[in-house]
């Protein structure tokens, strides 16, 4: 029996890495994400948009759940560009295989398994916690907080920045943590996306994560009257307003992951 599940994408606008624990920061879920159609099998094979692929956290979550499957992934947003595709694919796979195999795990256990698989693969620090809930999610050190949020988001994605490379650079992570803590302490996420994006852009530039191409597009968005920042961690710009400088749109969604 094949089962399909879907998880929204997610964009993290700033983060503070913490050893062995989910990162602090602010993120929102996007209506465009990833679906996983799974069918129990003797060995795991993953297809990404129709082609066989090595997707480490997807294979990892199946191992954690003690099963193997044929997994067919479909994505609506660019891969490796800061839209949480690996997390969405991993979470959707966990939800679908739990149903297909009748494993009986509750939702929290599946989310945790997906999170651990992402951390192990070096592809994310907490995307699945946003994708499970939808809306705007943040943690400033007092635990996860959530607010419903809907807005049209413009974006342009230029290429892949290896999350594993960034997360695996100790000096970069120390700098990111130091800058992120300072910006996060002064931020009230419920004030809206415009001040969030302004603060997040300060974080991206001060932490040394922005690229010349991203900086150019952010400047163009501002000239067009919008507010923009960089998706973490990808060479992508997300913005509210200033759509003339961007080539794609999505929206913040309040819907979390689930079976289709």
Secondary structure, 3 states (H helix, E strand, C coil): CEEEEEEEEEEEEEEEEECCEEEEEEEEEEEEEEEEEEEECCCCEEEECCEECCCHHHHHHHHHCCCCEEEEEEECCCCCCCCCHHHHHHHHHHHHHHHHHCCCCCHHHHHHHHHHHHHHHCCCCCHHHHHHHCCEEEECCCCCEEECCCCEEEEEEEECCCHHHHHCCHHHHHHHHHHHHHHHHCCCHHHCHHHHHHHHHHHHHHCCCCCHHHHHHHHHHHHCCCEEEECECCEEEEEECCHHHCCEEEEECCCCCEEC
